[in-house]
Amino acid sequence: MSSRSDRSRGIWPALAAPGVVWLLLFFVAPMYVVLCIVFGRLDPIFRTAVPIWNPVQWDPTQFLYVLSHIVGADGVFGPALLRTAVYVLTASAACLLIAFPVAYYVARLSGRRKGLLLTLLIAPFWISYMMRMFAWVNLLQDDGLVNSVLGFGGLFTPDIDWLTGQPAVVILGLVYGYVPYMILPLYAGLDRLPQPVLEASRDLGADRASSFWRVTLPLARPTIVAAVLLTCLPMLGDYFTSDMLSASPKTAMVGNLINDSVLTPGQTGQAGAFVLLVFLAALIPMLYYIRVTGRRDEVAS
């Protein structure tokens, strides 16, 4: 009996080993390389980053330079960071408002059409993100469909330059590009809600609206948090959407700062500092998600 339990205990580390190796190779090791570049030094001749692999010898000059230029008189990076937070929060809220009703209908109310609707939800992933942004460029250019509709087919010319630094257009692009990433996890979570609990609330006299607000929504809160995380985390590093739909410094996000720093000789360490700041900002909602799921597991046990 004890040998069987010993074998069963050994199975779990073996099953977890591929995931641990994956995290070490593709998360811990790259993050350590970023840290070694951020706290490394700059070659004075070739203007290239020289990583310092020994943490004892790390030099915080480049990281402190970025921090000193976020706020204050030299705060050239602050507007882009603040703009990123506003864009990501606004786009995530809009994605949630769009995705939750769709996911709820498909998971709970679609009946026999669930398979067809689920296929349609997956369809955007078959098309390149770049091609979908190019489609919006064609729609929003000066002679595009949007201006044609606003001009009532040519009766007058609307004086709106959509692709020249409009924050609303960048947020629209973020919502359009990332809303499928929110619908699918919401669908998966809502589809797994315990049906007996939902039926018990109706049996106890709750109407449909009361059952949704007092039972379904609290049960779906970890799913909502996970879906928002899966959507907003890639938004934090997005630079392509702003480049395609704006290409203006007025709408630059932190992803654009990272991209520009990587392409500029001598600023690779600054790019790594921005990556580190994004990671620290993303760590807060991830810790909140762990706390929410931990409370749910405690209640369930």
C-alpha positions, 0 to 999 in steps of 0.5 A: 500500500505504501509503495503504491502511494509513493509511486502516486506521489512521484507521478505529480512531480513528473507531470509538472516537470514539463511545465517547470522546464517551459517556465525556466526556459521561456520565462525565467531565463529571458527575464534574467537576460533582460535584467542583466541588460538593464543593469549592465553597461553600454559599450562606449565605442559601438553603443551596444548593450553589454550584459552583466551576468553577475548580480553583485556587479549590476549597475542601476544607471540605465534603470534609474535614468528611465525612472528619473524621466517619468515624472518631473521636469524631465518626464519625457516618458511619463505621458506614454506610460499614463496614456498606456494605462488609460488606453488599456483600462478603457479598451479592457472595459469595452472588451468586457462589455462586448464579450460578456453578453456574447460569451454568456449567450453562447455558453448558457442560452444558445442551445443547439447553435452553440457549436456554430457560434463557437466556430464563429468566435474562433474565426478571427484567429484564422486571420492575421492581426496585421491584416485585420489592422490593415482593414481598419486602415482602409476603412478609416483613410480619407477616402475610406468607407467611414468618411464616405458614410459620414459624408452621405455618399459624397454630398460633403467631405467630413473634415476628420483625419482618423489616422493622424493621432486620434486616441479613440481610433487606437482604443478602437483598434485595441478593442477590435484586436483583443476582444476575441481573447476575452470572449473565449475564456469567458465562454469557457468559464461560464460554460463550466458553472455548476448547473445545480447551483443555478437551478437551486437559486431559481428553486428558492424563488429568485427571478432570472435577474436576481439569480444572475446578479447574486449567483452567476456573477459572483461565481464567474468573478474569477473567470472575469478576472482571468479574461481581463488579464489575458486581454490587458497583459498583451495590450500593455506591450502592444505597439503595432496597433498605435503604429498602424492606426496613428503613427503619431507621438501623441498616441505612443504607448509603452510598447512604442517606447520599447520598440523605438529604444530597441531600434536606437543604438545605445538604448537597449538598456532603456528598452529593458527598463520599460519591459521591467516596468510593464512586468511590475505593472502586470504583476499587480493584477496577477497577484489579485487573480491568485488571491481571488482564486485562492479564496474560491478554493478555500470556500469550495473546500 
